[in-house]
């Protein structure tokens, strides 16, 4: 090999080395920021909280809660029954009920064990300052087999990984069009059935309708896998990395699965609910513990992700087929006869 040909190769190798040395730490720093920053800034921000009882009696409670500036979004209810209904409808995470016997705190650990614990601490501190005690009632408790909600939140990452793997596999295997759509839907369906069998039947961390939970698992997986395969069908294999990075570095840490969207810095909580991990976690809680209350929003979010992704798969396949058909046929040399 000549010296001239070896020099460009060495220059290319050097540039690749510099790119790797700079890019890997940058990705590590981005991942650390994405996961650590929301966790380190966890605090209530306009957290929906109810106050029930006569207006004259609840005024003092509202004033005390208002001292936590920007922490709570107060909803007023006439009595305990209305407050319970609001919790079951997922309008509020809890409620302080003023009774003749003293204040009563209603929580829903199934909605978020972290929020339920936070409310207990906040209300108990105020009651202790006044020399009273607070009776706590868990209106919608978490399952006994998963009191901290760790089992449910731990299902977010595997679903995201399974969806990314399915989308990448369909792309790298060269499946296109209807075949690719069929493969994505089939894989998501099987993952949904397996996930429900493990989380509901085996571990008991979910307590709702089995088939509805399987559908949530399948839809969440399909939303991720279709997004991966769809973007890859439009821009090439780079779409796999772009979508995977979005889901892993933004979707998972911004999902609020371990606490609640209102416990994350703004606008992180809102962004997380527009991505499959956050929408999937919220929908799974609604279906499993609240009889489908407040399920329309996250269900539509996941459906849009799945529909747009599958549409992109079909569109990308059609564009490639059209480009192939319009390419001029290669000229053939005429063979000499005789």
N, C-alpha and C positions, 0 to 999 in steps of 0.2 A: 504494500500500500504506500502511495506517495505521501509526502509531507503535506501537500496541498489538500488532499482528500481527508487526511486525518485531522487537520485543524478545524474544519466546520463541525465534525462529529464531536470533538472535544468541547467546542463552544456550546453545542446543543446540550451535551451532558452537564456542563457547568450551569447552564440556565435552568435545567430541570432540577438540579440539586438545590440551587438557591430557592426555586419555587417551592420545593418540598419543605425546606428548612423554615421558610417564612409562613407557608400556608398552614401547616399542621399546628404550630403554636397559636396561630390566629383562630383556627377552628376550635381549639381547646379553650381559648379565652372566651370565645363567643358562647360555647356550651356552658362554661362555668357561670358566665353572666346570666344566661337565660334561665338556668335552674336555680342559682343561688340568690339572685337579686329579688325575685318575687317571694321566695321563702323567707328571706331576711326582712322583708318589708310587710309581712303578713299582719294585718290589723283590720278591724271593721271599718268599712267605708260605705255609708248609706245602707247599712244592713237592715233589711225590712224587719221591724219589730212591732208587735201589737201592744196596745194598752187598753184594758177593758175595765169597765165600771162606771159609776156616776161621774159626770164631768167635774164636779167639785172635788171628788176624791182622787181623781186621776191627774189633776192639774199639778200636784206636787211631784208625782212620779215622772211626768213628762218634763218638768223643770229639772229634775235630777238627771234624767237621761240626756237632756239637752246640754249638760255641762261637758259631755264627751262630744265636742264640736265635730260635726261631720261623720260621726261614727254610726248613728242610727237614723233610719227613715221611719218615723213613728206613724203607725196606722191605728186609728181609734175605733173601738168596738163597744157596743152597748153592754154586753155581758160576756160571761165565760163561754157560753155555747157558741156565740159568734166568733170568738177568738179561736176556739178549737176548730171550727169549720175553716177559718182562714189558714190555719196551720196545715190542715189536711189537704187543702187546695193548693198548698205551696205558695200562698200569697206572702206569708211571713215565716220566719224561722222559729219564732217563739212569741210569747206574750206575757206581760205582767198584768195579773188580775187583782184588783183591789177588792177585798172582801172584808166583812165585819171582823173576821178572825185574824186579819192581817194580810199582807201581800202574798200572792201565789204566782209562781213562775211556771209557765207551760213551755215545754221544749219539744223538739223532734230530733232525737239523735240519729234517726234514719236519714234525715236530710243532710246532716253534717255533725258528727260527734264533736269536732273541734269547735263549731259554733255553739253547740249546746253547752259545752264546758265553759266557753267564754261568757255566755249569758249567765250561767250559774255564778261564776266568780264576780261579774260586774254587779249583779243584783244583790248578791250576798254581802258584798262590801258596803253597799249603800244601806242595806237593812241593818248591818252591824253598827254602822255609825249612828243609826237612830235607836239602837237597842232593841230591835225586833228580829224575828226569825222568818225565813222564807221557806214555804213548802214547795218543793219542785215536783212536777208531774210530767212524765215523758209521754206525750200524746201519741207519737209515732216512734216507738223505740226501735233501735237497731237490733238485728238478730242476735240471739244469745251466743251463737257460734262466732259472731264477728262484731263484738260490741264497739270496737274502735273504727270500724269501716275499712280496715286494711285490706280485707279480701276483695271488696268491690273496687277500691282504688288501684289495687295491684293488677286488675284486669285490663287497665287502659293501655299500658305499654305492650303487653303481648298482642293485643288486637292490632295496634299500630304496626308492630313488627310483622305480623302475619299479613296484613294488607300490603305493606311495602314489598314483602317477599313475593306475594302472589302477582302484584303488578310487574315487578322486575322479571319474574319467570315468564310471564306471558310475552313480555317484550323481547327478551333474549332468545326465547324459543321460536320467534318469528311468527307467532299467531297474529292473525289480522282479521278485521271485520267481525262477522257474526261469530266466527270460531273464538275469537278473543273475548267477545262479550259473554258467550256461553261459558268459557273457562272461568272468567272472573266471577260470574254469578254462581256457578257451581261450587267453586272453592269457598266463596263467602258463605254459602248455605251450609256446607259441611262444617266450617269453622264455627258458625253460629250454633249448630246442634251439639258439637263437641264442647264448646265453651259453656253452654247451658247445662249440659250433663255434669260438668266438673263443678261449676260455681253453685248451681242450684241443688242438683241431686246428690253430689258427692260431698261438697264442703258445707252446704247449707247457708251460704252467705247471702243468698237471694231468697225471697219469700213470696214473690208474686206469681203471675201466670207463667208457666214454664215456656209455652210456645211464644208468648210475647217477648220474654227475655231472650229466647233464641233468635227471634226476629231482630231485636236491637243489636245483639252481637253480630249477626250477619250483615245488617245494614251499615254498622260502623266499619266493619272490615271492607265491605264493598265500596264505601265512600273513599277509603284510603287507596285501595288497590286500583279502583277506576281512575282516580286522580293521577296515580303514578303511571299507569299504562296510557292514559289519555294524553298527558303532556309529552310522554316519550313518543307517542305516535305522531305528534305534531312537530316536535323539534329534534327528535332523535334520542339516543340513550342519555344525553345530558339531562333530559327531563326526569329521569329516575333520581338522580342526585339532587336536583332542585326540589322536587316534591318531598323526598325523604328528609332533606334538611329542614324543610318547612314544618313537617309533622313532628320531627324529633326535637328540634331546637326551639320551636315556637308552640306548636300544638300541645305537646305533653306538659311542659312547665307552666304554660298559661291556662291549662284546663281547669285549675281550681279543684281538682279531684280530691285532694287531701284535706281541703278546708271548704271553701266556697268562692264563687267568682267575686263576691262583694268583699272578700278578705284580701284580695290582691290589689296591688297598685293600679291606679287608672292610667291608661285604658286597657291594661293587661287582661283584666277579667272579662271585659266585653269582647276583646279580640279572641280570647280562648274559646268563647262560646260559638264563634263563627267557624271554628275548625273542628274536624271530626273527633279528636279525643275529648274536648270539652263538651261538645254536643252529645256525644255518645254516653259520657258519664252522667250528665244531667238527665237524659232520656232513660237510662237504666235505673236511676233512682226513682224516677216518676213511675215507671212501669212496675218495678219490683215492690215498692213500699207505699206508694200513694195512689194506687188504682188508676194510673195514667193521668193524674192531675198535672197540668202545665207541661204536657208532652208534645203539644202541637209545634211549638217553636223549634226545639231541637230535632224533632222528627223531620220537619221541613228542611232544616239545615243539612242534615245527612242526606236527604233525598236529592237535594240540589247538587251536592257534591257527587253523588253516585250518577245522577242523570247527566250532568255536564261531562264527567269523566268518560262514561260510556259513549256519549255523543262524540267526544273528541277521538275516541278509538275508531269509531265508524268513519268519521270525517278524515282522519289521517290515513286510513286504509284506502278510502276513495281517492284521495289526492295522489297517493303513491301509484294506484292502479291507472289513474288518468295520465300521470307523468310517464309511466312505462309505455302506455299505448301510443303516446304522441312522439316517442323517440324514433328517429329514422332508423330503418333497418340497415344493418351493415352491408356494404357492397361486397359482392363475391366476384372473385377473378374468374373469367371464363377459361375453361380448360381447353387446350388445343386438341382437336380431333385428328387422328391419323398420325 
